[in-house]
Amino acid sequence: MDKYLLKRLQAERDSFSKRQKLIADYIINNYDKAAFMTAAKLGKTVNVSESTVVRFAAELGFEGFPQMQKVLQDIVLSKLTAVQRIEVASDRMDKNNVLNMVLRSHVDNILHTLEQTDRNEFNAVVDTVLGARNIYIIGVRSSSALANLLGFYLNLIFPSVHIVSTISMSEMFEQIFRISEDDVFIGISFPRYSQRTIRAMRFALAKNAKVVAITDSFNSPLCDCASYKLTAKSDMISFVDSLVAPLSLINALIVAVSMRKKEEISEVFKELEKIWDEYNVYEKFDNE
């Protein structure tokens, strides 16, 4: 809701009551801890009631404390170093039940993504991809796996798909400088957000290309330079980025696109099967 929450708390501090100042000061100085506290725990920490914390969130314009907490968590995810992530995860996670907690977190992320995804926006992205002359895809560091997967499958469907290499800044722009209004540029990044991805998206937008952001929330800086936004929940699991929900969203995008080009894809795969068979791409098992 308010990605500038910390600045807002600082700017409006003098207008707060004595108890509200206690809450605001703690959040400003310890947002990494406050982000994962319940309203009751935060209240106890600053010596105010739980109801005072809840009312404070409401007076700031949030529907409830969980919504304010989500904004704080977004801030934390975008700012924490890998070492800090490990420390926060250690406080949140039962070391004797890691498997259960991680897998349940992935399930929750997928369900949250399913509930929050705007179907009209999703369908608009599908239409945009189908109508593009060229498709450019960028993902840096852990998001490169998502970009490569999306690019791999779209390359089987479309003749002109480009996965943008980000080895150097100059090389990145050399690959996209011909982008135009007839093309689509898909940027994928999750906390901590990649500056290279954001710069490339801004360049594409300035060239009037259709720009799609695949990221974790509408507070993401990717959304500031995107024509279309698809979000998938990416919770923090130690220093590891949780990309199960983003992967599911991308899979859904690939399937939706492929269903719209079913007949063409069938012909493509008939040809590919011949090639795979001729050059022994896949292991063969004889039925005896």
Secondary structure, DSSP 4 states (H G I P E B T S, - for coil): --TTHHHHHHHHGGGS-HHHHHHHHHHHH-HHHHTT--HHHHHHHHT--HHHHHHHHHHTT-SSHHHHHHHHHHHHHHH--HHHHHHHHHHHS-TT-HHHHHHHHHHHHHHHHHHH--HHHHHHHHHHHHH-SSEEEEE-GGGHHHHHHHHHHHHHH-S-EEE---SSHHHHHHHHTT--TT-EEEEE--SSPPHHHHHHHHHHHHTT-EEEEEES-TTSGGGGG-SEEEE----EETTEE--HHHHHHHHHHHHHHHHHTHHHHHHHHHHHHHHHHHTT-S------
